[in-house]
Amino acid sequence: MKTILLQHKTGDLERLQWILEKNGHDAVNETSVKKGISALLSDPKIDLVVSDINIPDRGGLYLLKYIRVVLRITFRLRRLCVADVPRPSQKYGGACQPLG
């Protein structure tokens, strides 16, 4: 399964990539929403997008809306996940939705 992984913290990005690749994903790492959209546009075989909510240039929720509203006509992603790793005082926030 071909996956785009968006995370601006390189340590987290490397850990997530390792986990995904260990489970059979071919992961492409990007550190901004702009780069993630560009990677998605350049490869129509992407099946999954996993994004941090707190990407500095636009944010994971913007990416979710952009993919669902603007790119859904062109791309048939199997799943889109947006999540945040909470601090101990916070509740988990995120969504993973099948598309198509």
TORPA-4810 file (N, C-alpha, C, O; in nm, 3 decimals):
<nodes>
NODE_1_0.085_-0.117_0.000_0.000_0.000_0.000_0.090_0.123_0.000_0.180_0.134_0.083_M
NODE_2_0.066_0.214_-0.091_0.145_0.335_-0.102_0.086_0.444_-0.012_-0.034_0.472_-0.018_K
NODE_3_0.170_0.504_0.072_0.124_0.594_0.177_0.204_0.724_0.177_0.327_0.723_0.163_T
NODE_4_0.134_0.837_0.194_0.201_0.965_0.221_0.188_0.991_0.370_0.078_0.983_0.426_I
NODE_5_0.298_1.021_0.432_0.304_1.046_0.576_0.347_1.191_0.597_0.457_1.229_0.557_L
NODE_6_0.260_1.272_0.660_0.291_1.413_0.684_0.311_1.437_0.833_0.222_1.412_0.914_L
NODE_7_0.429_1.486_0.867_0.463_1.515_1.006_0.579_1.612_1.003_0.679_1.587_0.935_Q
NODE_8_0.568_1.722_1.076_0.675_1.822_1.074_0.788_1.793_1.172_0.894_1.854_1.163_H
NODE_9_0.768_1.701_1.265_0.873_1.663_1.359_0.945_1.541_1.303_0.887_1.433_1.292_K
NODE_10_1.073_1.559_1.268_1.144_1.453_1.197_1.158_1.324_1.278_1.153_1.216_1.220_T
NODE_11_1.175_1.332_1.409_1.184_1.211_1.491_1.056_1.130_1.485_1.060_1.008_1.470_G
NODE_12_0.942_1.198_1.498_0.812_1.130_1.488_0.792_1.073_1.348_0.739_0.963_1.331_D
NODE_13_0.834_1.149_1.248_0.820_1.107_1.109_0.895_0.977_1.084_0.842_0.885_1.021_L
NODE_14_1.018_0.969_1.133_1.098_0.849_1.114_1.038_0.728_1.186_1.039_0.617_1.132_E
NODE_15_0.986_0.749_1.307_0.922_0.638_1.380_0.797_0.588_1.308_0.777_0.468_1.292_R
NODE_16_0.715_0.681_1.264_0.592_0.644_1.192_0.624_0.574_1.061_0.557_0.477_1.024_L
NODE_17_0.725_0.622_0.991_0.766_0.557_0.866_0.811_0.414_0.893_0.774_0.322_0.819_Q
NODE_18_0.889_0.393_0.997_0.937_0.260_1.032_0.819_0.167_1.060_0.815_0.053_1.012_W
NODE_19_0.722_0.215_1.138_0.604_0.134_1.171_0.526_0.098_1.044_0.489_-0.018_1.024_I
NODE_20_0.503_0.196_0.959_0.427_0.171_0.836_0.500_0.074_0.744_0.439_-0.019_0.690_L
NODE_21_0.631_0.094_0.725_0.706_0.007_0.636_0.715_-0.135_0.691_0.714_-0.231_0.614_E
NODE_22_0.724_-0.147_0.822_0.727_-0.279_0.884_0.595_-0.354_0.859_0.592_-0.477_0.861_K
NODE_23_0.488_-0.280_0.835_0.356_-0.339_0.809_0.319_-0.337_0.660_0.201_-0.343_0.626_N
NODE_24_0.418_-0.327_0.574_0.395_-0.343_0.431_0.362_-0.219_0.352_0.327_-0.229_0.234_G
NODE_25_0.373_-0.102_0.411_0.344_0.022_0.339_0.471_0.075_0.272_0.581_0.060_0.325_H
NODE_26_0.454_0.135_0.158_0.561_0.208_0.091_0.537_0.355_0.126_0.455_0.421_0.063_D
NODE_27_0.609_0.406_0.228_0.579_0.539_0.283_0.664_0.648_0.221_0.786_0.635_0.207_A
NODE_28_0.597_0.756_0.182_0.662_0.877_0.133_0.647_0.981_0.242_0.535_1.013_0.283_V
NODE_29_0.758_1.035_0.290_0.754_1.133_0.399_0.752_1.275_0.345_0.827_1.309_0.253_N
NODE_30_0.666_1.357_0.405_0.662_1.499_0.373_0.647_1.577_0.503_0.590_1.526_0.600_E
NODE_31_0.697_1.700_0.505_0.696_1.780_0.627_0.603_1.901_0.620_0.600_1.982_0.713_T
NODE_32_0.528_1.916_0.510_0.434_2.028_0.500_0.313_1.984_0.418_0.321_1.890_0.339_S
NODE_33_0.203_2.053_0.437_0.082_2.025_0.361_0.107_2.050_0.212_0.064_1.972_0.128_V
NODE_34_0.175_2.159_0.182_0.205_2.193_0.042_0.282_2.079_-0.026_0.250_2.041_-0.139_K
NODE_35_0.384_2.025_0.042_0.463_1.916_-0.015_0.379_1.787_-0.023_0.394_1.709_-0.117_K
NODE_36_0.292_1.766_0.075_0.206_1.648_0.074_0.109_1.650_-0.043_0.090_1.548_-0.109_G
NODE_37_0.048_1.765_-0.068_-0.044_1.778_-0.182_0.033_1.757_-0.313_-0.016_1.692_-0.404_I
NODE_38_0.153_1.813_-0.320_0.236_1.797_-0.439_0.269_1.649_-0.463_0.263_1.602_-0.576_S
NODE_39_0.304_1.577_-0.356_0.335_1.434_-0.368_0.210_1.356_-0.411_0.220_1.263_-0.491_A
NODE_40_0.095_1.393_-0.359_-0.030_1.328_-0.395_-0.064_1.352_-0.543_-0.108_1.260_-0.612_L
NODE_41_-0.043_1.474_-0.589_-0.071_1.506_-0.729_0.024_1.435_-0.824_-0.013_1.404_-0.938_L
NODE_42_0.147_1.409_-0.779_0.246_1.347_-0.867_0.236_1.194_-0.872_0.300_1.132_-0.956_S
NODE_43_0.158_1.133_-0.783_0.148_0.987_-0.781_0.004_0.942_-0.759_-0.043_0.940_-0.645_D
NODE_44_-0.067_0.906_-0.866_-0.208_0.865_-0.852_-0.226_0.729_-0.785_-0.339_0.687_-0.762_P
NODE_45_-0.116_0.659_-0.753_-0.127_0.527_-0.690_-0.125_0.534_-0.538_-0.117_0.431_-0.472_K
NODE_46_-0.132_0.654_-0.480_-0.136_0.669_-0.335_-0.268_0.612_-0.283_-0.375_0.646_-0.333_I
NODE_47_-0.259_0.524_-0.180_-0.377_0.463_-0.121_-0.417_0.525_0.012_-0.534_0.523_0.050_D
NODE_48_-0.319_0.582_0.082_-0.342_0.626_0.220_-0.264_0.754_0.246_-0.149_0.768_0.204_L
NODE_49_-0.328_0.848_0.316_-0.260_0.968_0.364_-0.275_0.971_0.516_-0.386_0.963_0.568_V
NODE_50_-0.162_0.982_0.586_-0.161_0.993_0.732_-0.097_1.126_0.763_0.017_1.151_0.723_V
NODE_51_-0.168_1.212_0.836_-0.118_1.347_0.862_-0.136_1.387_1.007_-0.236_1.354_1.071_S
NODE_52_-0.038_1.458_1.058_-0.048_1.524_1.188_-0.148_1.640_1.173_-0.155_1.701_1.067_D
NODE_53_-0.221_1.669_1.276_-0.312_1.784_1.273_-0.233_1.915_1.271_-0.274_2.011_1.205_I
NODE_54_-0.122_1.919_1.341_-0.048_2.044_1.363_0.067_2.065_1.266_0.178_2.094_1.310_N
NODE_55_0.042_2.052_1.137_0.145_2.084_1.038_0.149_2.237_1.027_0.045_2.300_1.005_I
NODE_56_0.267_2.298_1.042_0.275_2.445_1.051_0.220_2.524_0.932_0.162_2.631_0.954_P
NODE_57_0.235_2.477_0.808_0.196_2.563_0.696_0.046_2.573_0.674_0.000_2.678_0.627_D
NODE_58_-0.033_2.472_0.704_-0.178_2.480_0.687_-0.252_2.399_0.792_-0.356_2.442_0.842_R
NODE_59_-0.201_2.284_0.825_-0.268_2.197_0.922_-0.334_2.078_0.857_-0.376_2.083_0.741_G
NODE_60_-0.342_1.971_0.933_-0.400_1.847_0.884_-0.547_1.856_0.850_-0.595_1.788_0.759_G
NODE_61_-0.621_1.939_0.923_-0.764_1.953_0.894_-0.787_2.024_0.760_-0.880_1.990_0.687_L
NODE_62_-0.702_2.120_0.728_-0.708_2.184_0.596_-0.682_2.078_0.488_-0.753_2.071_0.388_Y
NODE_63_-0.580_1.996_0.511_-0.547_1.891_0.415_-0.665_1.796_0.395_-0.697_1.761_0.282_L
NODE_64_-0.728_1.756_0.503_-0.844_1.668_0.496_-0.953_1.730_0.408_-1.006_1.664_0.319_L
NODE_65_-0.986_1.855_0.434_-1.090_1.923_0.354_-1.048_1.936_0.208_-1.128_1.915_0.118_K
NODE_66_-0.922_1.971_0.185_-0.872_1.989_0.049_-0.882_1.859_-0.030_-0.928_1.858_-0.144_Y
NODE_67_-0.839_1.750_0.031_-0.844_1.621_-0.039_-0.989_1.577_-0.063_-1.021_1.529_-0.172_I
NODE_68_-1.074_1.594_0.036_-1.214_1.550_0.021_-1.291_1.636_-0.079_-1.368_1.583_-0.158_R
NODE_69_-1.271_1.767_-0.075_-1.352_1.857_-0.159_-1.289_1.879_-0.297_-1.357_1.868_-0.398_V
NODE_70_-1.159_1.911_-0.301_-1.096_1.948_-0.427_-1.044_1.827_-0.504_-1.068_1.816_-0.625_V
NODE_71_-0.974_1.736_-0.438_-0.908_1.627_-0.509_-0.990_1.500_-0.520_-0.952_1.409_-0.593_L
NODE_72_-1.099_1.490_-0.451_-1.176_1.366_-0.452_-1.223_1.327_-0.592_-1.238_1.209_-0.623_R
NODE_73_-1.243_1.423_-0.674_-1.285_1.396_-0.812_-1.175_1.321_-0.887_-1.204_1.234_-0.969_I
NODE_74_-1.050_1.354_-0.858_-0.936_1.297_-0.929_-0.880_1.172_-0.863_-0.842_1.078_-0.933_T
NODE_75_-0.875_1.169_-0.732_-0.807_1.062_-0.662_-0.904_0.971_-0.588_-1.006_1.017_-0.536_F
NODE_76_-0.872_0.845_-0.583_-0.953_0.747_-0.510_-0.869_0.689_-0.397_-0.823_0.575_-0.405_R
NODE_77_-0.849_0.768_-0.293_-0.776_0.719_-0.176_-0.862_0.616_-0.104_-0.984_0.628_-0.100_L
NODE_78_-0.799_0.516_-0.049_-0.873_0.419_0.031_-0.904_0.474_0.169_-1.012_0.448_0.224_R
NODE_79_-0.812_0.549_0.225_-0.830_0.598_0.362_-0.748_0.724_0.382_-0.641_0.740_0.324_R
NODE_80_-0.800_0.814_0.465_-0.731_0.938_0.502_-0.736_0.952_0.652_-0.845_0.952_0.711_L
NODE_81_-0.621_0.963_0.716_-0.615_0.971_0.862_-0.548_1.102_0.903_-0.443_1.138_0.850_C
NODE_82_-0.608_1.171_0.997_-0.552_1.293_1.055_-0.557_1.275_1.205_-0.663_1.244_1.261_V
NODE_83_-0.444_1.293_1.271_-0.440_1.268_1.415_-0.338_1.357_1.483_-0.254_1.420_1.419_A
NODE_84_-0.347_1.360_1.614_-0.252_1.433_1.696_-0.218_1.347_1.816_-0.306_1.284_1.875_D
NODE_85_-0.092_1.345_1.852_-0.051_1.273_1.972_-0.068_1.370_2.089_-0.003_1.474_2.092_V
NODE_86_-0.155_1.337_2.183_-0.188_1.433_2.289_-0.081_1.442_2.398_-0.002_1.349_2.419_P
NODE_87_-0.082_1.554_2.465_-0.004_1.567_2.588_-0.085_1.497_2.697_-0.205_1.475_2.679_R
NODE_88_-0.023_1.461_2.810_-0.098_1.391_2.915_-0.226_1.461_2.959_-0.321_1.395_3.000_P
NODE_89_-0.229_1.594_2.952_-0.348_1.666_2.997_-0.456_1.679_2.889_-0.564_1.731_2.916_S
NODE_90_-0.428_1.632_2.767_-0.522_1.646_2.657_-0.587_1.514_2.622_-0.535_1.407_2.654_Q
NODE_91_-0.701_1.523_2.556_-0.765_1.404_2.502_-0.713_1.384_2.360_-0.671_1.478_2.293_K
NODE_92_-0.717_1.259_2.316_-0.677_1.226_2.179_-0.768_1.297_2.080_-0.888_1.308_2.103_Y
NODE_93_-0.711_1.344_1.971_-0.791_1.404_1.867_-0.752_1.346_1.734_-0.633_1.335_1.703_G
NODE_94_-0.849_1.308_1.653_-0.815_1.257_1.522_-0.932_1.191_1.454_-1.038_1.170_1.513_G
NODE_95_-0.911_1.160_1.328_-1.014_1.095_1.248_-0.948_1.011_1.142_-0.843_1.049_1.089_A
NODE_96_-1.007_0.899_1.111_-0.959_0.814_1.001_-1.083_0.769_0.927_-1.168_0.698_0.982_C
NODE_97_-1.093_0.810_0.801_-1.216_0.786_0.726_-1.188_0.713_0.595_-1.091_0.745_0.526_Q
NODE_98_-1.271_0.615_0.562_-1.261_0.557_0.428_-1.314_0.658_0.328_-1.410_0.730_0.356_P
NODE_99_-1.254_0.663_0.212_-1.300_0.753_0.107_-1.343_0.671_-0.012_-1.293_0.560_-0.034_L
NODE_100_-1.434_0.724_-0.088_-1.473_0.656_-0.211_-1.605_0.587_-0.201_-1.650_0.525_-0.298_G
</nodes>
